[in-house]
Amino acid sequence: MKDETNLDHRKKKIDGEKSAISFSAVRNYALDFRKHFLSFFDKCADGSGKVLNWARLNTDDRKTHLKKVFRHLIAFKGIRRDIKLEFAGAAKKGALGSATAGKVKLYDQLLDSSDYNIAAEVLAHEVGHVFQMNDAQTTLSRETVETSAANYVQPAEDYEYYRKNPMEAEAFEIGKVVGEDFTAALRRRALDSRAA
């Protein structure tokens, strides 16, 4: 009974944080982050080729590419801490990624996907969590991040409240905006640069 009471308490705290997130502000933030992500391909000559041929790349080539992209992504908003990227085997409940303040993990299920849009979405989502945990460098306040972390509801406990948590709601929106038609946008950029 104690665990259920604790869960009820955390749910009430999350309900009290509903106004902490502005989806229009998150969308603007995510669009800036998407531009930053796409700018990687202006600097990396073979990057867009790897993405556009993602389905044909082996796991090691996918990891190498994601490591390079990750280093670029964490420079958004000036984070200068030593944030690590790790690859791990199968995750519980089919998770594709996870994050702490100092580390992002990407799981085999993500590396096995032939859809780079999903890779972009998950990477943006998890890097968003890193930003949240490093001095709230997203649209959430430090207080909201602390309250969200303290009252975190795991997906297995209650998926609806897991998604309502401002940290997750923001990260899911960031990932969705960044990953949406990412490869199509990259293909258009490649065509535009050839035409110029």
Long-range contacts (C-beta under 8 A, 24 or more apart in sequence): 7-153, 7-157, 7-158, 9-151, 10-151, 10-152, 10-153, 10-161, 11-153, 11-158, 11-161, 13-147, 13-150, 13-151, 14-148, 14-151, 14-153, 14-161, 14-164, 14-165, 14-166, 15-164, 17-144, 17-147, 17-148, 17-151, 17-165, 17-166, 18-164, 20-140, 20-141, 20-144, 20-147, 20-148, 20-166, 21-139, 21-140, 21-144, 21-166, 21-169, 21-170, 22-139, 23-173, 25-139, 26-138, 26-139, 26-170, 26-173, 26-174, 26-177, 27-173, 27-177, 29-138, 29-139, 29-174, 30-124, 30-173, 30-174, 30-176, 30-177, 30-178, 31-177, 32-76, 33-73, 33-76, 33-124, 33-128, 33-174, 33-177, 33-178, 34-124, 34-177, 34-178, 34-182, 34-185, 36-72, 36-73, 36-76, 37-69, 37-72, 37-73, 37-120, 37-124, 37-178, 37-182, 38-185, 38-186, 38-189, 39-72, 40-68, 40-69, 40-72, 40-73, 41-186, 41-189, 41-190, 43-72, 44-68, 48-186, 48-187, 48-189, 48-190, 51-116, 51-182, 51-183, 51-186, 52-183, 52-186, 52-187, 52-190, 54-114, 54-115, 54-116, 54-119, 54-183, 55-114, 59-111, 59-112, 62-111, 62-119, 63-87, 63-111, 66-106, 66-119, 66-123, 69-123, 70-104, 70-123, 70-127, 73-123, 73-124, 73-127, 74-127, 74-130, 76-127, 76-131, 77-131, 77-137, 78-137, 79-130, 79-131, 79-134, 79-137, 81-134, 83-130, 83-134, 87-111, 93-155, 93-156, 96-122, 97-122, 97-123, 97-125, 97-126, 98-126, 99-126, 99-127, 99-129, 99-130, 99-133, 100-130, 100-133, 101-130, 101-133, 101-134, 102-130, 104-129, 104-130, 116-182, 116-183, 117-179, 117-180, 117-181, 117-182, 117-183, 118-179, 119-179, 120-178, 120-179, 120-182, 121-175, 121-176, 121-178, 121-179, 121-180, 121-182, 122-175, 122-179, 124-174, 124-175, 124-177, 124-178, 124-179, 125-171, 125-172, 125-174, 125-175, 126-171, 128-170, 128-171, 128-174, 128-175, 129-167, 129-171, 132-167, 132-170, 132-171, 138-170, 138-174, 139-170, 140-166, 140-167, 140-170
